[in-house]
């Protein structure tokens, strides 16, 4: 078990009040809170190390560059990769997926090719492919989802075998259902087809041990702000041989080898994908967040969330009139629970919870296709992290009871 009392003491915002109540923060799938070490690392960088990277030959610039590159080394170890040259820093996972959609679209895809996604993707892993398909002529197809929010594996296998699939781009874990998808089952089909596998790890990398070597993916994308880091920093990991074949997604300074008035040539990887001044302080702070999570151990993080989610599922199921979307058990699921109360809009649930200092999410969670499977426009969603406790769940249960009383829901 995690020492949540000690962990919570490291997060200044968790000592604050919200509407007169102690803050209970249950919107971690959207963004996580930041420990003091991460907050202070940003301030310390600007106090002591601030300079642009990869350009200056003076000591301060070299110092900033060393810290920036050190952050990449930390990320490499965290995800079980080997070479920091395979790490591209972006501003978030969304930008990373746009990078891959447009760069791979330009380099690898042609008219008639298929990019396969699932019918439960976050919009960040759907809209970029739709936009790129309009330019490069490939087609986007979707795998069917079960009502629990799991892949229909029969449909998955059939589409890979029968369609001209060149890229499979799917979420490792869902931000709406909490399902951890069985990547190991689809990898053999993808390899047989000689297609590429992109994993959206925004909801997996922060919550469980992740190794790109064990997963067998070609690219992995995730965001720093969902794993104790600051906003404005994301990561794309890609196999170096593939990155070297890819055309840049953006142009500007820092990503070129030579520039002439009529043409340019590109720098080595990863620099060719990091046009302009990168998020330097944010990268350094992400490295500190990685240190913090590594000290706890991602196995321990995962077990803590599983225990908390199992407890919450049990308590929520005791409340009449409440419907849980997604799996009702803990088989292959993480710390996210989507639910609704019959006769109450999810926004009203979240608003009343907020009056008691409880922060939860309400809406379609940038996954309208999954809402379509569930035949609803929106859900309320709670999502857990390392500083959450059973007491937080108990406060949530009380607030749900209050919602039912306000709307006079008897069953």
Secondary structure, 3 states (H helix, E strand, C coil): CCCHHHHHHCCHHHHCEECCEECEECECCCCCCCCHHHHHHHHHHHHHHCCCCCCCCCHHHHHHHHHHHHHHHHHHHHCCCCCHHHEEEECCHHHHHHHHHHHHHHHHCCCCCEEEEECCCCHHHCHHHHHHHHHHCCEEEEECECCCCCECHHHHHHHHHHCCEEEEEEECECCCCCEECCHHHHHHHHHHCCCEEEEECCCCCCCCCCCHHHHCCCEEEEEHHHCCCCCCCEEEEECHHHHHHCCCCCCCCCCEEEECCCCEEECCCCHHHCCCCCCHHHHHHHHHHHHHHHHHCHHHHHHHHHHHHHHHHHHHHCCCCEEEECCCCCCCECCEEEEEECCECHHHHHHHHHHCCEECEEECCCCHHHHHHHCCCCEEEEECCCCCCHHHHHHHHHHHHHHHHHCCCCC
